[in-house]
Amino acid sequence: MPGKKEESYFVGVSDPIEVRRNILESSKNMIHVLQKYERFKTLREKKIENITRLNQTIKEINTLISKLKAELPKPPKRKKAFKEEKEEEVKGKPTERKPTKEKSELEKLEEELNKVEEKLTHLE
C-alpha cells in the first residue's frame, strides 16, 4: 500500500545495561521521596493531635479557673472610702494620705490568675 507508513515497534537501545541501571536508580530515588513524604504525613498528624490536646487542656483550665473564681471569697469594695476622700478634697480640707497597704495574698493570686487567663486567651 503506497499511502501507509510502516510503523516500527522495535527500537534499538545502544547500551541496555546502562539504561536499566538509570531506571533502577530513579526508582530508588522515588522510593526515598515517598518514604520522606510518609514521615512528613505522620509528623503532621502528630502535630494536629498535640494541638487538639492542647486546646482541650486550655478549655479544662479555663473551666477550672472559672470554678475557682466562683469559690473564692469576693474582696471588699473600696468605693466608699474613695468617695469619702474625694468629698474631703472638694470641701477644701487637706487630706492626709494613708500609707498604701501591701496587697494581700488573695489580691496577688487574683492578679496572677488574671495574667494567666490573658495569656491563655491570646493563645486561642
RAGIQUI-V735637 format. One record per run of one state. SS is the DSSP state (h for helix, s for strand, l for the rest). FROM is the first residue (numbers start at 1). LEN is the number of residues. If there is no record, write none. Layout:
# RAGIQUI-V735637
((SS/FROM/LEN) (SS/FROM/LEN))
This chain:
# RAGIQUI-V735637
((l/1/15) (h/16/56) (l/72/7) (h/79/13) (l/92/13) (h/105/19) (l/124/1))
